[in-house]
């Protein structure tokens, strides 16, 4: 807020006026008036106004404790995003974990507000699959949070172009899932027609199972028999239970 020459003349060297209660009213010295706008135009949390600059957050994830997030943080910085350290959320969790089960991301959601920006390096940071990612982006868009993905050229996933990109990715992901299911079912049908036994092979063959039953009947302990056949105690107990059920009336 700049004062006119007349107002400057009245302000320069004048004493602050007092109210009926004897308290000095708001008064700004000359050197301060020329550089500070009117206080009612200043966004200030003290007066309940939001910060005009959007807050930037970064979510970086690694799958194992042996990995670091340094490369992701460098990518974000190289892309021109400045994120304060206290607004960087790091998490060590498998990419196959649904976004709703990631504690670090859940805490991040609690901190985000309308107008904020969230930066990720890749789409898989926002979910375990295309459906999960789409749901996350829709949730953030409903909150008024913009989401930028560096792997997609820094596109805002909540914009019209970003939504179109997500729709294309979802269509491709659905096609891949359908193709995988079709190939799996075709392979199972072919294996059955060729007489192949499906599933995991048994730990013990029929001859070994008969020997296990004989050892059990002789009073040998389950642990000893398991060591003899280099298998687990659970396997021996299953053979024992199968033999018990077969002799019941």
DRENZA-205007 format. One record per atom (N, C-alpha, C, O, CB): x negated, y, z negated. Coordinates in steps of 0.05 Angstrom, whole numbers, padded with zeros to 5 digits, always signed. Glycine has a CB too. Layout:
N
XYZ;...
***
This chain:
249
-00017-00023+00000;+00000+00000+00000;-00018+00024+00000;-00033+00028-00019;+00019+00000-00024;-00017+00041+00021;-00033+00066+00023;-00015+00089+00016;+00008+00091+00024;-00044+00069+00051;-00026+00108+00000;-00012+00132-00008;-00017+00154+00013;-00038+00155+00025;-00020+00141-00036;+00003+00171+00016;+00000+00194+00033;-00018+00214+00019;-00024+00211-00004;+00027+00207+00040;-00026+00234+00035;-00045+00254+00023;-00032+00268+00000;-00045+00275-00020;-00053+00274+00044;-00005+00273+00002;+00008+00287-00020;+00009+00270-00045;+00004+00279-00067;+00037+00295-00012;+00015+00244-00041;+00016+00227-00064;-00011+00222-00076;-00014+00218-00100;+00029+00200-00057;-00032+00221-00058;-00059+00218-00068;-00067+00241-00085;-00080+00238-00105;-00078+00215-00045;-00059+00265-00076;-00066+00289-00092;-00053+00289-00119;-00066+00297-00139;-00058+00314-00077;-00028+00279-00121;-00015+00278-00146;-00027+00256-00164;-00026+00258-00189;+00014+00273-00143;-00037+00234-00151;-00048+00212-00167;-00076+00218-00176;-00083+00209-00198;-00047+00187-00151;-00092+00233-00160;-00120+00237-00166;-00122+00255-00191;-00113+00278-00191;-00135+00249-00143;-00134+00244-00212;-00140+00260-00235;-00116+00265-00253;-00118+00278-00273;-00151+00286-00228;-00092+00254-00246;-00068+00258-00262;-00067+00238-00285;-00079+00217-00283;-00043+00258-00245;-00052+00244-00305;-00049+00226-00327;-00025+00208-00322;-00006+00217-00309;-00046+00242-00354;-00025+00184-00332;-00001+00167-00328;+00022+00178-00343;+00020+00187-00366;-00007+00139-00337;+00046+00177-00330;+00070+00185-00343;+00079+00165-00363;+00073+00142-00361;+00092+00190-00322;+00093+00175-00384;+00103+00158-00405;+00133+00156-00403;+00146+00174-00395;+00094+00167-00432;+00143+00133-00411;+00171+00128-00412;+00183+00139-00437;+00168+00149-00454;+00178+00098-00408;+00209+00136-00440;+00222+00146-00465;+00213+00131-00489;+00216+00141-00512;+00252+00143-00462;+00201+00108-00485;+00191+00092-00508;+00162+00098-00515;+00150+00085-00532;+00194+00063-00503;+00150+00118-00500;+00123+00126-00507;+00102+00108-00495;+00079+00111-00503;+00120+00128-00535;+00109+00089-00477;+00089+00071-00466;+00082+00080-00438;+00099+00090-00423;+00100+00042-00465;+00057+00078-00430;+00048+00086-00404;+00060+00069-00382;+00060+00044-00385;+00017+00085-00402;+00070+00081-00361;+00081+00066-00338;+00058+00056-00321;+00035+00063-00325;+00101+00084-00322;+00065+00038-00302;+00045+00027-00284;+00029+00049-00270;+00041+00067-00259;+00057+00008-00264;+00003+00047-00271;-00014+00068-00260;-00038+00055-00248;-00052+00040-00262;-00021+00090-00281;-00044+00061-00223;-00068+00050-00210;-00087+00073-00204;-00079+00093-00192;-00060+00035-00184;-00112+00070-00211;-00132+00091-00204;-00136+00093-00174;-00128+00075-00159;-00159+00085-00217;-00147+00115-00165;-00149+00121-00136;-00164+00099-00121;-00155+00091-00099;-00163+00148-00132;-00187+00090-00131;-00203+00070-00117;-00189+00044-00114;-00196+00028-00096;-00229+00066-00131;-00169+00038-00131;-00154+00013-00130;-00130+00015-00112;-00122-00005-00101;-00146+00005-00158;-00119+00039-00110;-00094+00042-00094;-00099+00037-00065;-00082+00025-00051;-00083+00070-00098;-00122+00045-00054;-00127+00043-00025;-00131+00014-00016;-00130+00009+00008;-00151+00060-00018;-00137-00005-00033;-00144-00032-00024;-00125-00053-00033;-00126-00076-00024;-00172-00039-00033;-00107-00047-00052;-00088-00066-00062;-00060-00060-00053;-00051-00038-00057;-00090-00068-00092;-00046-00078-00040;-00019-00073-00032;+00000-00071-00056;-00008-00077-00079;-00009-00094-00012;+00024-00064-00050;+00044-00063-00072;+00046-00090-00086;+00046-00111-00072;+00072-00054-00061;+00048-00090-00112;+00047-00115-00127;+00071-00133-00121;+00069-00158-00124;+00046-00109-00156;+00093-00122-00111;+00116-00138-00105;+00112-00152-00078;+00128-00169-00071;+00141-00121-00104;+00091-00146-00063;+00084-00160-00039;+00063-00181-00043;+00056-00195-00024;+00075-00140-00017;+00053-00183-00067;+00032-00202-00073;+00044-00228-00083;+00056-00228-00104;+00012-00191-00095;+00041-00250-00068;+00051-00276-00078;+00035-00283-00103;+00010-00286-00102;+00049-00298-00057;+00048-00287-00125;+00034-00292-00150;+00050-00312-00166;+00074-00308-00171;+00029-00265-00166;+00037-00333-00174;+00052-00353-00189;+00061-00342-00216;+00080-00353-00228;+00034-00377-00194;+00048-00320-00225;+00057-00308-00251;+00085-00297-00248;+00100-00297-00268;+00037-00286-00259;+00092-00288-00224;+00119-00277-00219;+00137-00297-00205;+00158-00290-00195;+00117-00252-00203;+00129-00323-00205;+00146-00343-00193;+00144-00345-00163;+00162-00357-00151;+00173-00339-00201;+00124-00333-00150;+00122-00334-00121;+00101-00354-00113;+00080-00358-00127;+00115-00306-00110;+00105-00368-00091;+00087-00389-00082;+00063-00377-00068;+00064-00355-00058;+00101-00409-00064;+00041-00393-00068;+00017-00385-00054;+00023-00385-00024;+00032-00405-00013;-00006-00405-00060;+00016-00362-00009;+00023-00361+00019;+00006-00380+00036;+00014-00388+00057;+00019-00333+00030;-00018-00388+00026;-00035-00407+00040;-00027-00435+00033;-00025-00442+00009;-00065-00402+00033;-00022-00452+00053;-00014-00480+00047;-00037-00495+00034;-00060-00491+00040;-00006-00495+00073;-00030-00512+00015;-00050-00528+00002;-00056-00553+00019;-00037-00565+00030;-00039-00537-00026;-00081-00559+00021;-00089-00583+00037;-00098-00605+00018;-00114-00601+00000;-00113-00575+00056;-00087-00629+00023;-00094-00653+00009;-00105-00673+00028;-00099-00673+00052;-00069-00665-00006;-00122-00691+00018;-00134-00712+00034;-00129-00739+00019;-00134-00740-00005;-00164-00708+00040;-00121-00759+00034;-00118-00786+00022;-00137-00804+00037;-00135-00809+00061;-00088-00796+00025;-00157-00814+00022;-00177-00832+00034;-00176-00859+00019;-00174-00860-00005;-00206-00820+00032;-00176-00880+00035;-00173-00907+00024;-00195-00926+00034;-00202-00924+00058;-00145-00919+00030;-00205-00943+00017;-00223-00965+00025;-00211-00991+00014;-00195-00991-00005;-00252-00960+00015;-00219-01013+00026;-00208-01039+00019;-00222-01052-00004;-00210-01067-00020;-00208-01057+00043;-00248-01048-00007;-00264-01061-00027;-00281-01041-00042;-00285-01018-00033;-00281-01083-00016;-00289-01048-00066;-00306-01030-00082;-00333-01026-00070;-00347-01007-00077;-00308-01041-00110;-00342-01044-00053;-00368-01040-00040;-00368-01019-00018;-00390-01011-00009;-00377-01066-00028;-00345-01010-00010;-00343-00989+00011;-00342-00961-00002;-00334-00959-00025;-00318-00994+00028;-00349-00941+00013;-00348-00914+00003;-00329-00897+00021;-00323-00905+00044;-00376-00901+00002;-00321-00874+00011;-00303-00857+00026;-00318-00834+00039;-00305-00815+00050;-00281-00846+00007;-00344-00834+00038;-00360-00811+00048;-00355-00806+00078;-00352-00783+00086;-00390-00816+00043;-00354-00827+00094;-00350-00824+00122;-00323-00810+00128;-00321-00793+00145;-00351-00850+00137;-00302-00819+00114;-00276-00806+00118;-00276-00777+00110;-00264-00760+00124;-00254-00821+00102;-00289-00771+00089;-00290-00743+00080;-00306-00726+00100;-00299-00703+00105;-00303-00740+00052;-00327-00737+00112;-00342-00723+00132;-00325-00717+00157;-00326-00696+00168;-00368-00738+00140;-00310-00737+00165;-00292-00734+00188;-00272-00711+00183;-00267-00695+00201;-00277-00760+00193;-00261-00710+00159;-00241-00689+00153;-00254-00662+00153;-00243-00643+00164;-00229-00694+00125;-00278-00660+00142;-00293-00634+00142;-00301-00626+00170;-00299-00603+00178;-00317-00636+00124;-00310-00646+00187;-00318-00640+00214;-00295-00631+00231;-00298-00616+00251;-00331-00664+00226;-00270-00640+00224;-00247-00632+00239;-00237-00604+00232;-00219-00593+00245;-00224-00651+00234;-00250-00591+00213;-00244-00563+00206;-00225-00560+00183;-00216-00538+00177;-00232-00551+00230;-00219-00582+00169;-00202-00580+00145;-00219-00576+00120;-00238-00590+00116;-00184-00606+00143;-00211-00557+00104;-00224-00552+00079;-00206-00561+00056;-00184-00550+00053;-00232-00522+00075;-00214-00581+00042;-00198-00592+00020;-00213-00589-00006;-00237-00598-00008;-00191-00622+00026;-00201-00577-00025;-00213-00574-00052;-00218-00602-00064;-00201-00620-00061;-00196-00556-00070;-00240-00606-00078;-00245-00633-00089;-00223-00644-00107;-00218-00668-00106;-00271-00632-00106;-00209-00627-00122;-00188-00637-00139;-00163-00644-00124;-00144-00655-00135;-00181-00616-00160;-00163-00639-00097;-00140-00647-00080;-00147-00670-00062;-00132-00675-00043;-00130-00623-00064;-00169-00683-00067;-00177-00707-00052;-00169-00732-00069;-00179-00735-00091;-00207-00707-00045;-00152-00749-00058;-00143-00773-00072;-00156-00797-00059;-00152-00802-00035;-00112-00775-00072;-00172-00811-00074;-00185-00835-00064;-00173-00860-00077;-00164-00859-00100;-00216-00834-00069;-00173-00882-00062;-00161-00906-00072;-00174-00931-00060;-00181-00931-00036;-00130-00907-00067;-00178-00951-00076;-00189-00976-00067;-00167-00997-00068;-00160-01007-00089;-00214-00985-00084;-00156-01003-00045;-00134-01022-00043;-00133-01034-00015;-00141-01020+00004;-00106-01008-00050;-00124-01058-00012;-00123-01072+00014;-00104-01058+00032;-00083-01047+00024;-00116-01101+00010;-00111-01057+00058;-00093-01045+00078;-00067-01061+00081;-00048-01050+00092;-00107-01043+00104;-00067-01086+00072;-00042-01102+00074;-00022-01095+00052;+00000-01106+00052;-00049-01131+00074;-00030-01078+00033;-00012-01071+00011;+00007-01049+00021;-00001-01029+00033;-00029-01061-00013;+00032-01053+00015;+00052-01033+00023;+00047-01006+00010;+00036-01006-00013;+00081-01043+00016;+00054-00985+00023;+00048-00958+00012;+00061-00953-00014;+00051-00939-00031;+00056-00937+00032;+00085-00965-00019;+00099-00961-00044;+00085-00974-00067;+00091-00967-00090;+00127-00972-00041;+00067-00993-00062;+00053-01007-00083;+00025-00996-00088;+00009-01007-00103;+00051-01036-00077;+00018-00974-00075;-00008-00961-00078;-00006-00939-00099;+00007-00919-00095;-00019-00950-00051;-00018-00944-00122;-00014-00925-00145;-00026-00898-00139;-00014-00877-00146;-00028-00937-00169;-00049-00897-00125;-00061-00872-00119;-00044-00855-00101;-00041-00831-00105;-00088-00876-00106;-00032-00867-00081;-00015-00852-00063;+00011-00843-00077;+00021-00822-00071;-00008-00869-00038;+00021-00860-00095;+00045-00852-00110;+00040-00827-00127;+00056-00809-00129;+00055-00875-00128;+00016-00826-00139;+00009-00802-00155;+00006-00778-00137;+00012-00755-00145;-00017-00807-00171;-00004-00782-00113;-00007-00760-00093;+00021-00749-00086;+00024-00725-00085;-00021-00770-00068;+00040-00766-00082;+00067-00758-00075;+00078-00740-00096;+00092-00720-00091;+00086-00782-00070;+00073-00746-00122;+00083-00730-00144;+00071-00702-00143;+00083-00683-00155;+00077-00743-00170;+00048-00698-00131;+00035-00672-00131;+00042-00655-00107;+00040-00631-00107;+00005-00675-00131;+00051-00668-00085;+00057-00654-00061;+00083-00637-00063;+00102-00645-00076;+00060-00673-00037;+00082-00614-00050;+00105-00596-00049;+00110-00587-00020;+00093-00591-00003;+00101-00571-00067;+00133-00575-00015;+00140-00565+00011;+00119-00545+00020;+00112-00527+00005;+00168-00553+00011;+00110-00547+00045;+00090-00529+00056;+00062-00539+00054;+00044-00528+00066;+00092-00503+00041;+00058-00561+00039;+00031-00573+00036;+00023-00588+00061;+00040-00594+00078;+00030-00591+00012;-00003-00593+00064;-00014-00608+00086;-00028-00633+00075;-00043-00632+00056;-00034-00590+00103;-00024-00655+00088;-00037-00680+00081;-00053-00690+00105;-00043-00692+00128;-00017-00702+00073;-00079-00695+00101;-00097-00704+00122;-00106-00733+00117;-00114-00739+00095;-00121-00685+00125;-00104-00749+00137;-00115-00777+00136;-00131-00781+00161;-00127-00768+00182;-00092-00798+00134;-00150-00800+00160;-00167-00806+00183;-00154-00825+00202;-00158-00823+00227;-00193-00817+00174;-00138-00844+00192;-00126-00864+00209;-00097-00870+00199;-00090-00864+00176;-00142-00890+00209;-00081-00881+00217;-00053-00886+00210;-00050-00907+00188;-00032-00905+00172;-00038-00895+00235;-00069-00926+00188;-00066-00948+00168;-00070-00937+00139;-00065-00952+00120;-00085-00970+00173;-00078-00912+00136;-00080-00901+00110;-00052-00895+00099;-00048-00891+00075;-00097-00875+00110;-00032-00894+00117;-00005-00887+00109;+00014-00911+00106;+00038-00908+00102;+00007-00867+00128;+00004-00935+00109;+00021-00959+00107;+00007-00983+00118;-00014-00982+00130;+00047-00954+00122;+00020-01006+00113;+00007-01032+00121;+00013-01039+00150;-00001-01055+00162;+00016-01054+00102;+00035-01028+00161;+00042-01033+00189;+00057-01009+00200;+00061-00989+00186;+00060-01059+00191;+00065-01011+00225;+00078-00988+00238;+00104-00980+00225;+00110-00956+00223;+00083-00994+00268;+00119-00999+00216;+00144-00993+00202;+00139-00978+00176;+00153-00958+00170;+00161-01018+00197;+00120-00987+00161;+00113-00975+00136;+00102-00946+00140;+00109-00928+00125;+00092-00991+00120;+00086-00943+00161;+00075-00916+00167;+00097-00897+00175;+00098-00874+00166;+00054-00918+00190;+00116-00906+00192;+00138-00889+00200;+00155-00881+00177;+00163-00857+00175;+00155-00904+00221;+00161-00899+00159;+00176-00892+00135;+00162-00871+00118;+00175-00853+00107;+00183-00917+00118;+00136-00874+00115;+00120-00855+00100;+00121-00827+00112;+00124-00807+00098;+00091-00865+00097;+00117-00826+00139;+00117-00800+00152;+00145-00787+00150;+00146-00763+00146;+00110-00804+00182;+00166-00803+00153;+00193-00791+00150;+00197-00780+00122;+00210-00759+00119;+00214-00812+00157;+00188-00794+00102;+00191-00785+00075;+00176-00759+00070;+00186-00740+00058;+00180-00806+00055;+00151-00757+00080;+00135-00733+00077;+00148-00710+00093;+00148-00687+00083;+00107-00738+00086;+00158-00715+00117;+00171-00694+00132;+00196-00684+00118;+00201-00659+00118;+00179-00705+00160;+00211-00701+00105;+00234-00693+00089;+00226-00675+00066;+00242-00658+00057;+00250-00717+00080;+00202-00680+00056;+00192-00663+00033;+00181-00636+00043;+00175-00619+00026;+00170-00678+00018;+00179-00633+00069;+00167-00608+00079;+00137-00609+00081;+00124-00588+00082;+00176-00585+00063;+00125-00633+00080;+00096-00636+00081;+00088-00643+00110;+00099-00662+00122;+00087-00658+00061;+00068-00629+00120;+00057-00636+00147;+00035-00657+00144;+00019-00655+00125;+00047-00610+00161;+00034-00675+00163;+00015-00697+00161;-00002-00697+00186;+00008-00699+00209;+00030-00725+00158;-00028-00695+00183;-00047-00695+00205;-00064-00720+00205;-00075-00728+00184;-00065-00670+00204;-00065-00733+00228;-00081-00758+00231;-00104-00752+00250;-00099-00746+00274;-00063-00781+00241;-00128-00755+00241;-00152-00749+00257;-00155-00768+00280;-00165-00761+00302;-00177-00748+00241;-00147-00794+00276;-00150-00814+00297;-00132-00808+00321;-00137-00818+00343;-00144-00841+00286;-00112-00792+00318;-00094-00784+00339;-00100-00755+00348;-00082-00741+00358;-00065-00787+00331;-00125-00747+00346;-00133-00721+00354;-00124-00698+00336;-00122-00675+00344;-00121-00715+00381;-00119-00705+00311;-00110-00685+00291;-00081-00677+00295;-00074-00655+00287;-00128-00661+00293;-00065-00694+00307;-00037-00687+00312;-00021-00686+00287;-00026-00702+00268;-00025-00707+00332;-00002-00668+00286;+00016-00666+00263;+00038-00687+00268;+00055-00683+00286;+00028-00637+00260;+00039-00707+00252;+00058-00729+00256;+00087-00721+00251;+00105-00735+00259;+00051-00753+00239;+00091-00699+00237;+00118-00689+00231;+00129-00671+00253;+00152-00663+00252;+00119-00676+00204;+00112-00663+00272;+00121-00646+00294;+00135-00662+00315;+00136-00687+00314;+00097-00631+00307;+00147-00649+00335;+00161-00663+00356;+00143-00681+00372;+00150-00704+00378;+00174-00642+00376;+00118-00672+00378;+00099-00689+00392;+00090-00712+00374;+00087-00734+00384;+00074-00672+00400;+00087-00707+00348;+00080-00728+00330;+00101-00749+00328;+00095-00773+00327;+00074-00717+00303;+00126-00741+00326;+00148-00760+00325;+00149-00778+00350;+00154-00802+00348;+00175-00746+00321;+00145-00765+00373;+00145-00781+00398;+00122-00801+00398;+00125-00824+00407;+00142-00762+00422;+00099-00792+00388;+00076-00811+00386;+00082-00834+00368;+00075-00857+00374;+00051-00796+00376;+00094-00828+00345;+00102-00850+00327;+00121-00869+00339;+00120-00893+00335;+00113-00838+00301;+00140-00859+00355;+00160-00876+00368;+00146-00895+00387;+00153-00919+00389;+00181-00860+00382;+00127-00885+00402;+00112-00902+00421;+00096-00923+00406;+00096-00946+00414;+00093-00884+00438;+00083-00915+00385;+00067-00934+00369;+00085-00956+00357;+00078-00979+00356;+00052-00920+00347;+00109-00948+00348;+00127-00967+00336;+00137-00987+00357;+00139-01011+00352;+00151-00953+00324;+00142-00977+00381;+00151-00995+00403;+00129-01015+00410;+00135-01039+00414;+00159-00979+00428;+00104-01006+00411;+00082-01024+00417;+00078-01044+00395;+00073-01068+00400;+00056-01008+00421;+00080-01035+00370;+00077-01054+00347;+00099-01075+00347;+00094-01098+00341;+00077-01038+00321;+00123-01067+00353;+00145-01086+00354;+00141-01106+00376;+00147-01130+00373;+00172-01071+00357;+00131-01097+00399;+00126-01115+00421;+00104-01135+00413;+00107-01159+00419;+00117-01099+00446;+00084-01126+00399;+00062-01144+00391;+00073-01165+00371;+00065-01188+00372;+00039-01129+00379;+00090-01156+00352;+00101-01175+00333;+00119-01196+00347;+00117-01220+00341;+00118-01160+00312;+00136-01187+00365;+00153-01206+00380;+00136-01226+00396;+00142-01250+00398;+00172-01191+00399;+00114-01216+00409;+00097-01233+00425;+00083-01253+00407;+00080-01277+00415;+00076-01216+00440;+00074-01245+00383;+00061-01263+00364;+00080-01285+00355;+00072-01309+00354;+00050-01248+00340;+00105-01278+00349;+00124-01298+00340;+00130-01318+00362;+00132-01342+00357;+00150-01284+00331;+00133-01307+00387;+00138-01325+00409;+00115-01345+00414;+00120-01368+00419;+00144-01309+00435;+00091-01335+00412;+00068-01352+00417;+00065-01373+00394;+00058-01396+00399;+00042-01336+00419;+00071-01365+00370;+00069-01384+00347;+00090-01406+00350;+00083-01429+00346;+00073-01369+00321;+00114-01399+00356;+00135-01419+00360;+00129-01437+00383;+00134-01461+00382;+00162-01406+00363;+00119-01426+00405;+00112-01443+00428;+00090-01463+00421;+00090-01486+00429;+00103-01425+00451;+00070-01453+00405;+00048-01471+00397;+00058-01494+00379;+00049-01516+00381;+00027-01456+00383;+00077-01488+00361;+00088-01508+00343;+00103-01529+00359;+00101-01553+00353;+00105-01495+00322;+00119-01520+00378;+00135-01539+00394;+00116-01557+00410;+00121-01581+00413;+00154-01524+00413;+00095-01546+00421;+00076-01562+00437;+00062-01582+00419;+00058-01605+00427;+00055-01544+00451;+00054-01574+00395;+00040-01592+00376;+00058-01615+00368;+00049-01638+00366;+00030-01577+00352;+00083-01610+00363;+00102-01631+00356;+00106-01650+00379;+00108-01675+00374;+00129-01619+00347;+00109-01640+00403;+00113-01657+00426;+00089-01675+00431;+00092-01697+00442;+00118-01641+00451;+00065-01667+00422;+00041-01683+00426;+00036-01701+00402;+00016-01716+00401;+00017-01665+00429;+00054-01701+00382;+00052-01719+00360;+00033-01710+00338;+00025-01726+00321;+00044-01746+00369;+00025-01685+00338;+00006-01675+00318;+00021-01670+00292;+00044-01662+00292;-00008-01650+00328;+00006-01675+00270;+00017-01670+00244;+00012-01641+00236;-00011-01632+00236;+00005-01689+00222;+00033-01626+00231;+00030-01598+00225;+00025-01594+00195;+00031-01611+00178;+00056-01583+00233;+00014-01571+00189;+00008-01564+00161;-00019-01573+00152;-00035-01584+00168;+00029-01577+00143;-00025-01567+00127;-00051-01574+00116;-00055-01604+00112;-00036-01617+00102;-00056-01559+00089;-00077-01615+00120;-00081-01644+00116;-00082-01651+00086;-00090-01634+00070;-00107-01654+00130;-00073-01675+00079;-00073-01683+00050;-00101-01685+00040;-00120-01692+00054;-00058-01709+00047;-00104-01680+00014;-00131-01681+00002;-00141-01709+00000;-00166-01714+00001;-00130-01668-00026;-00123-01729-00003;-00131-01757-00005;-00116-01773+00015;-00092-01769+00020;-00125-01767-00034;-00129-01792+00027;-00116-01810+00046;-00100-01831+00031;-00101-01832+00006;-00137-01823+00065;-00086-01848+00046;-00069-01868+00033;-00085-01888+00016;-00077-01895-00006;-00052-01883+00054;-00108-01896+00026;-00125-01915+00011;-00135-01902-00015;-00136-01915-00036;-00149-01924+00028;-00142-01877-00014;-00152-01863-00038;-00130-01860-00058;-00134-01862-00082;-00164-01836-00030;-00106-01854-00048;-00083-01850-00066;-00077-01877-00081;-00071-01876-00105;-00058-01841-00051;-00079-01899-00067;-00075-01925-00080;-00096-01930-00101;-00091-01941-00123;-00074-01948-00060;-00121-01922-00095;-00143-01926-00114;-00139-01908-00139;-00145-01916-00161;-00170-01920-00101;-00128-01884-00134;-00123-01866-00157;-00102-01878-00175;-00105-01877-00200;-00113-01838-00146;-00081-01889-00164;-00060-01902-00180;-00071-01925-00196;-00064-01930-00219;-00037-01911-00163;-00089-01940-00183;-00101-01963-00197;-00119-01953-00221;-00118-01965-00242;-00118-01980-00178;-00134-01932-00217;-00150-01921-00238;-00133-01911-00261;-00140-01914-00284;-00169-01899-00227;-00111-01898-00254;-00093-01887-00275;-00081-01910-00291;-00079-01909-00315;-00071-01870-00262;-00074-01932-00276;-00062-01955-00290;-00083-01968-00309;-00076-01981-00329;-00052-01976-00270;-00108-01965-00301;-00130-01977-00318;-00136-01959-00342;-00153-01966-00358;-00155-01982-00301;-00124-01936-00344;-00128-01918-00367;-00150-01898-00363;-00158-01885-00382;-00135-01935-00390;-00161-01895-00339;-00181-01875-00334;-00169-01847-00335;-00146-01844-00325;-00196-01880-00307;-00183-01828-00346;-00171-01801-00349;-00169-01787-00322;-00183-01793-00303;-00189-01785-00368;-00151-01768-00322;-00147-01752-00297;-00172-01737-00289;-00178-01736-00266;-00123-01732-00301;-00186-01725-00308;-00210-01710-00303;-00232-01728-00290;-00245-01719-00271;-00221-01697-00328;-00235-01752-00300;-00255-01770-00290;-00248-01778-00261;-00266-01780-00244;-00257-01795-00307;-00223-01783-00256;-00215-01791-00229;-00219-01768-00209;-00227-01772-00187;-00185-01801-00228;-00213-01743-00219;-00216-01720-00202;-00245-01716-00194;-00251-01710-00171;-00205-01694-00216;-00264-01720-00213;-00292-01718-00207;-00301-01740-00188;-00318-01736-00171;-00309-01719-00233;-00289-01764-00191;-00296-01786-00174;-00290-01781-00145;-00305-01787-00127;-00282-01811-00183;-00266-01768-00140;-00258-01762-00112;-00264-01734-00104;-00255-01725-00082;-00228-01768-00110;-00278-01719-00121;-00286-01691-00114;-00261-01675-00107;-00261-01661-00086;-00306-01691-00091;-00241-01676-00123;-00217-01661-00118;-00208-01648-00145;-00221-01651-00165;-00194-01679-00106;-00185-01635-00144;-00175-01621-00168;-00158-01640-00185;-00148-01660-00176;-00159-01597-00160;-00156-01633-00210;-00139-01648-00229;-00110-01647-00220;-00095-01666-00223;-00141-01637-00257;-00101-01623-00208;-00074-01621-00198;-00068-01641-00177;-00045-01652-00176;-00069-01592-00188;-00087-01647-00159;-00083-01667-00138;-00078-01695-00151;-00061-01709-00142;-00107-01668-00119;-00094-01702-00170;-00092-01728-00183;-00065-01730-00198;-00052-01750-00197;-00115-01732-00203;-00057-01708-00211;-00031-01708-00225;-00008-01710-00206;+00013-01723-00213;-00028-01683-00243;-00010-01698-00183;+00011-01701-00163;+00014-01730-00154;+00036-01741-00151;+00006-01683-00138;-00009-01744-00149;-00008-01772-00142;+00004-01788-00165;+00020-01807-00160;-00037-01783-00136;-00003-01782-00189;+00008-01796-00213;+00039-01792-00214;+00053-01811-00219;-00005-01786-00239;+00048-01767-00210;+00076-01761-00211;+00091-01775-00189;+00114-01784-00192;+00081-01731-00211;+00079-01776-00165;+00092-01790-00143;+00095-01820-00149;+00116-01831-00143;+00076-01786-00117;+00075-01832-00161;+00077-01860-00169;+00098-01865-00190;+00112-01885-00189;+00050-01870-00178;+00100-01845-00209;+00120-01849-00230;+00149-01847-00219;+00166-01862-00227;+00116-01828-00252;+00153-01828-00200;+00180-01825-00189;+00188-01848-00171;+00211-01854-00168;+00182-01799-00174;+00168-01861-00159;+00174-01883-00140;+00183-01908-00155;+00196-01925-00143;+00150-01889-00123;+00176-01911-00181;+00184-01935-00195;+00209-01931-00212;+00218-01950-00225;+00161-01944-00213;+00220-01907-00212;+00244-01902-00227;+00268-01915-00213;+00269-01916-00189;+00249-01872-00230;+00288-01925-00229;+00311-01938-00217;+00329-01918-00203;+00349-01925-00192;+00327-01954-00238;
***
